Each structure stands twice: as C-alpha cells, then as structure tokens.
Amino acid sequence: MTLTQTAATALLNALNSAIGANAKIEIYTAENVKLAGLTGGPTFGTVSGRNLTANTITRDNEADATGTASYVTVATSDGAEIVRLTVGSDVTMPTTSITAGQPVEFASLTISI
C-alpha cells in the first residue's frame, strides 16, 4: 500500500484524535504479560509529514513485572486499544529488558507511515 502525503497526514491526524488525551501506553511481553504502564499528556501528539510524535509521556516509576518487551499498546484514557506497535520494528526502546519495581520511560515515541 502506498499513501499520498495528504492521505498519510489525514490518517495520522485521525489516529492522534482517536488516541486523545491521557493515553495509556502499556508494554507487554510476547506472552502478554504487562510489564509497565505509562501515560500520555493532555494531547497525545503532533503530526508532521508521515510521523505522529507523542508529546509528553509520563514514566512508570515501578514496572509491574520482569521480562522482555515485545509490543506496546497505545489506548485511550479509558483503555480502548487504538494501536499495537512491535518493539524493534515499530518502536525502539532504550532497553527491552524490564525489571519489576524499576522505572520505565520512553525518550520519544513516534508512529510513522
């Protein structure tokens, strides 16, 4: 599939709107164990070109479990999943090894199409 710039921008704006304020950003293992939960800001992100870059993401001060991050979900503030991102191809993390009780954060989060 190839999108025009206009279509890509429209799709990312719709995604940004659907995610909304105070998004829930959760990190899971391949076995569906929730490792950590972070929170987006008052508006999820900003669209530029073919990228939706998240604004402020509040870190999780204490990870819920120990494991290797496999995917990240981005959901509305009430938990309705909007997008699932694969760690390594869709989203890059400083480390994929997460330890229970330790802080977890993203330096940035960008969805590109």
Helices and strands as residue ranges (DSSP letters): H 5-19, E 24-28, E 34-40, E 45-48, E 51-54, E 57-58, E 67-68, E 71-75, E 81-86, E 97-98, E 110-112
